[in-house]
Amino acid sequence: MAIEVDMMKKVPVAEQDAKERAKNFDEVCLGYTEEEARAEATRCLNCKNPKCVEGCPVRIDIPGFIGRLKDGDNAGAYEVIGEASSLPAICGRVCPQETQCEGNCIRGIKGEAVSIGKLERFAADWARKNGIRPVKKTGNNGKKVAIVGAGPSGLTCAGDLAKLGYEVTIFEALHKAGGVLVYGIPEFRLPKDEVVAAEIENVKALGVEIKTDYIIGRSETVEELMEKEGFDAVYIASGAGLPMFMHIPGEQALGVYSANEYLTRANLMKAYRDDYDTPINIGKKTVVVGGGNVAMDAARTALRLGSDVTVVYRRSEQELPARAEEVHHAKEEGIGFALLTNPVEILEDEEGVVKGIRVIKMELGEPDASGRRRPVEIQGSEYEIECDTVIMALGTTPNPLISGTTKGLETNKKKCIVADEETGATSKKGVFAGGDCATGAATVILAMGAGRKAAKGIHEYLS
């Protein structure tokens, strides 16, 4: 039975019921069926000057792959995407399409934008289920590149360089490749074994070697990779895993987590599974401080572990930096929001365990350097929120280990490695950097975009 398409509206995508998914870690969005994907693909206008491509950090030929889907050529669609992206099943799930490709979609001017992300996910999932993998190009140019970090930026750079004939080795500090994809993003948004592991295997199929439990700056330095191991260039893509705190009274109390620690335990160490013995506090009432995607991930994880959750954010809903879809899902699942509210103290009992959090109401004043209106405290408006767990989701900064052990590597005042925006080149010859370690915490797709630019920059440097 053919699907009736309203050219002004997206073909709806199935999701788990909110009440049911709040109790499990299964994926929330179920994705398009083949019939739904083809129907949604017919909405694409195939613009001669596709603005959607301009909005994509990795420059996927979006009209090209959607046109293949429209014609029923799913394998061809995957091939087109693969020319620009090494991680399409991941991007189709976690990219902020609404502000990037879909935000630039011409169809969205008078109606709803084409569901580019959901179509990308469909093509990648179809290829995986049908055993289609990227084809390794023959030939080796005899040059070696080391990549520090097996997150989205490192994996992307590695895939692009492997396609150009380089011998690529990724050095990953953790026991599992994937970076934030495996330790930061929850299972219900990004399945690890089914999706992430498969995408990493696709990168390895291109000839990329991944060495885990290998800490650059401890196991070996960047200089040793080049001088002793014979790598012709190094790309640093070590991310930004050092959590930030507010430095308010009570932050050292038992029951206070950084979102990084909380999500790493739940995701990489599988604390959400009954057959894994991973310690993680499951409080009856949890407060998550912050308003970004990581805050939503932490809040929705705590909810699924059995806690009553409130998100505390110092600005209004309009300023929430999290994706609108994630905020919508959080609300549907029953998470509360205390907006225009900011913590001033974490309250402890006599044993040093969290018993609550004191907050103050805020109002929006004049815009600050970010362009958003600065939150200002309303004197005399303090009140307490009862809780036994507090998760700080305030952002992250790069770990200084690599920059501190690499001579001649310039960093800025935020401890980010200074790198050229177009090539990734740093102040040290032959060393490139990109993603969160160079920009500070950002999105998966922006890190991937940096990886693509660095691959091109490294190729030009070594050519």
N, C-alpha and C positions, 0 to 999 in steps of 0.2 A: 504494500500500500504506500503510495507516494506521499511524502510529507508536504503539506500546504505551507508555502513560505510567504510571510509578510516581509517584503523587501525593506521595510523601515524598522523591523525589529529582529533581534537575534533569535535564532532557533534555541529554545531553552535547553539547558543541560541538566541532567538528573543529578541529584545530591541525596546523601543519606538524610533521613529525618532528623531534625535538630535534637529531639529528646533521646533518640537512639544513639546518635553519634557522640553525644556528650558523655556516654558511658563506655566508649571503646576507642581504640586507636586506629581503626580502619580508615581508609581514605574518605574524606568528606565528599569531594567532587567525583562523580562516577565517569565523566567523560562522554564524548559523543559516540553513538553507534555509527556504522558506515553510512547508513541512510541519512542520519542527522548531519554528519559532516559534509556529505555531498550537497545536501539542501542548503546548509549555511554557506558553503563555498559559492553557490550561485548568486549570493548577495554582493560578491566582490565586483566592483566596477572596472577592474583591470585598467586603472588609470595610466595614461601615458607618462605622467610625471608623478610616480607613487610617493606621496608624502609619508606613507607608513614605513617605507624603507629608510627614509631619513631619520625617523624616530627610533630605529632599531640600532642599538649600540654595536651589534656584530654585522649589520647590513645584510640580513637575509633577503633573498629575492622573494618577497612576500607574494606579489601577484603571480609570480612564476609557480610557486609551489601550490598556491590555492587553485590556479588554473588546472594543474595536474589532478588535484582532488576532484574538481568539478567534472573532469573527463573520466573519472574512475581510475586514474593511474596513481594508486597509492605509493607504489614503489618509486615512481618518478618524483612524486612530491617529496618523499624522504631524501632522495638523491639531491634534489635542489637545495633543501634545507642543509644537508650535510656539507655542502660547499662552503658554508659560512659558519655553521655551528657544530661543535663536537658534543653538545649536551642538550639536544632538542626536547627530549622527554622531561628534562628538569626545567628548562626555560618555559615550556608550555604550562608548567604548574606554578612556578614561583615568581616569574617576572611580573613587574608592575606594568602590564600591557596598557592599562587605562591611561597612563601618563606618557607612554612611549609610542609603540606602533599604532595601537587602537586610538590613542589620543590624537593622532594625526590623520586618522582614516577619514576620507572625504565623505563616505557614506554616513559618518557620524555627525555631519553638520546639520542635517535635517531629520535624522533618525538615529538609530543605534549603530555604533561602529560594528564592523565585521568582527566576529569572535576569533581573531587571529591566533591568540594564545591557545584556545581550545582546539583549533584546527592543527596547530603545530604539535600539540600533545597527541592528537589522534594519529597523525602521520607517523610519529616516532613510536607510539605504542603498537600501531599496526605492524611496523617493520620488526619490532622486537618479537611480537607474537608469531610472526611468520619467518623468523630466523634470518632476516636480512641484516647484514652488518656492513660497515664501511670497508671498502676494498683497499688493501695496502698497495701503494704504488711501488713498483720495482725500482731498484737502484738506490745507491747510497753515495752521498757526495763526499764521504770521508771525514766529515767534521762532526764534533761532539758538542752537545749543549747540555748543561746541567740546569735543572729547575728545582728551586727550593719551595716546597709546598705543593701538595696534591689536592688543593681546593679548586674552585671553578676557574680561576685565572691561570693557575699552573697547568691544569688539564687542557684548557683551551690552547694555550701557547704550545704545549707539547704536541697536541694533535696537528696543529698547523705546521709546525716544524718537521714533524715526521712525514707529512705529505710532501714536503720539499726535499726529502732525502737525508735529513739529519739523523744522527744517532742520538736519541734523547733519553736521559735518565732523570726521573723525578725522585727527590729525596724528601720523605715525609716524616715528621717528628712522631706522629701518633702511630698506633699499631694498624690503623686502617686508613686507606686513601679516601679522599672526598672532602676533607676540610669541613667547612660550615655545613655542607650538604649532608654529612653524616652526624655531626655532633650538635648542630644548631637548629636545624629545621625539623619539626616533629614529624613522626610517621604519618599522622593523619593528613598532612599536607604533601609529604614527599616520601613514599615508601622506599626503604633503604635497600632491601634485598631484591625486590622486583624491578625497581627503576634505577636507583643510583648505582648499584653494583653492576648492572647491565651496561649503563653508559660508560662506566670506567673500563669495563672489559672491551668496549668498542674502541676506546683510546689505546688500550694495550694491543689490540689487534692491528693497529697501524704500525706497531713495532716499538712502542714506548715501554721502557722498563721502569717499574716503580719500586723503590726501596723504602720500606717502612721502618719505624723505630730508629730513625736516623736524624739526629738533631744537628743541623748545621749551626756552627758556633760552639758546639761541644764535641760531637763525633768527629767533625772536620770543619775547618773554616772555609770561607769562600775562596781565599787565596790558595789553600791546599787543593781545592777542587781543580783550580786552573793550573797550578804549578806542579802538583804531584800526580793528579789523576788525568791531566791532559785535556781538560775541557776547554774548548775554544771560546766559549761564552757562558755566562751564568745569568739566569733570570730569577730574581727573588720575588716570590709570590706567597709570602708567609702569612698574609692576612693580618688581622688586628684582633688578637685574642685576649688582650689585657683589659679586664673589666674596670669600669669607672664607678665611683661611689660618691655620695653626697657629703661625706665627712660631717655628719650630724651625730649628736649623742645617741648611744645605743646601737650603733652599726656593728659593733663586735659581739652583740648578743647571740646566743644560740638560737637558731631558727632564721637567721638572716643569710640569704644566698645572693650571689650574683646570678643573673639570668644565664650567663655562660656555664657556670657550674651546674645549675639546676637542669638545664637542657642537655648538657653533656651526659650527666648521670642518666637522665631519662632516655636519651636517644642512643648514644654510642654504647652505653653500658646496659641498655635495655631494662631500666628499672620499672618500666610499665608492664613487664611480663612476669607472670607468677613463677616461671621456671628459671628466673635469673635472681641471684641473691645479691642485689645491689642496694646498698643503703641510701635511702632518700626520705626526707621528712615529708609526711603527708598530713599536714595540719588540717584542723577542722575549718579554720578560716584563714585565707591567704590574701595579702595585699601585694599587688604588683605595682611598682613605681615606674612610670614611663608610658609613652604612647606610640612607640614604633612597632614595627613588625615583630621584633624580638619580644616586646612586652606582650603582644597578642599571643605569640607562641607559648610563652611561659604561663600566661593566664589560662589558656585553653588546655595546656598540659596538666596544670594543677587541678583544674576542674575535673579532668578525666581520671585523676588519681584520687578523687573523692572529696575535694575541698570546695568550700563556698568561697568564691573569688570576687575581689573588687579591684579594679584598675584605678589608680590614682594618677592624675595627669594635671599639670599646672596650667595648661591652656584650655581653650574650648574645643568642642568636637570638630569644628571647622579646621582647626590647626593640627589635629591628630596626624602625625606623619605616617602611620600605618596605612596599608592598602585598604580602600573602602570595603572590599570584599571580606577582608579578615575581620574588620570591625563589625560588619554585618553578621558574619558567622558567629563571632563572640557573643554578640547581643542575643542572637537566636538561641544560643546554647545556655543562656541564663547568667552570663557574667555581668556584674554590676560595674558602673563607671562613676567615679567621683571626680568630675571635671572641675577646672578652675580651682584646684586644690593642690597643696604642696606639703610634703612632710617636713616637720621641724625637729622631731625626736622619735626614736624607737623606744618604747617602754618595755622594761624588764621586770620580771618577778625577782624574789629574793635569791633565786638560784641562777640568775643571769639568763633566763629563757624569755623569749619574746612573749609579751602578753597584750600588746597593742601598739598603735602608732598615733602620735599626736600630729595633727595637720592644721594648716591655716588656709582660709579661703583667699582666692586671688581674683583680681580683675585685670583686664587687658588695657595697657597704656599705649604709649607711642611705639612704632615699629623699631626693632633692634637691627643689628648688622645683617641678620638673616632675612630681613624683610617682613618677619612676623611681628605682631604686636607683643611688646614685652609684658610678661605677667608681673603684677605689683601686688604685694600683700595688703590685705584688708585688716587693719589693726583691730584687735579684740574679737576676731572671728575664729579663734582656735577651738578645735574639738577633737575628740578621740575616736578612733576606730578600733574595735576589738579584733585581734587576730593572734595567731600563734606562729605564723610564717610570713616573712617579708622577702620579696624577690626584687632586687634592684636591676632594672632593665634600662640603664641610662646611657648606653653606648659603650664602645671599646676603643682602645688605642693599640698601636703596634707594640709587640714585645721588643724591647731594645737589644735582645741577645745578638741578633745578626749584625745590626748596625754597629753595635759596640765591639764586635770582634772582627770587623772588616775595616782595614786602614784606608783612609781616603774616601770613605763613603759619606756624602753630605746628607744631613737630616735637618728638618725644620724644628721650630719650637714645640710642635706637637709630637716629636719623635718619629715623624713619618719620613721615609726615604725620599729625597728630592729626585724626581725622575721627569724626563721630558714627556709631555702629554701625548705626543704623536708617535714617539719611537720607544719610550721606556728607558732610554739611555740615562745612566747616572753619572756622577762625577768620577767614577772609577772606570777606567778603560776595560771594555769587554763585559762589564756588569750592567744588567738591566733590571728594572723593578716595575711592578704595577699591581693594581688591585688595592685592597685595603691597606697594605703596608706602605703604600705611597700616597693614598688619598684620605686615609681614615675609613671608618666603617661605612660601607655603601651596599648596593644591591649585588646579587649574583650576576646579573646580566652586565652591569657596569664593570665588574671584575673580569668577566669574559671578554668584553670589548677591549679592556687594557691588555689582556693576554694576546688577542689578535694583533693589536698594534705593535706589541713587543716582538711577536714572531716576525712580523714584517721588518721591524727595525733591526733585529738580530740578523736576519737574512741579508739585508742590505749591508750591514757592518761586515759580515763574514764573506760577502761576495766581492 
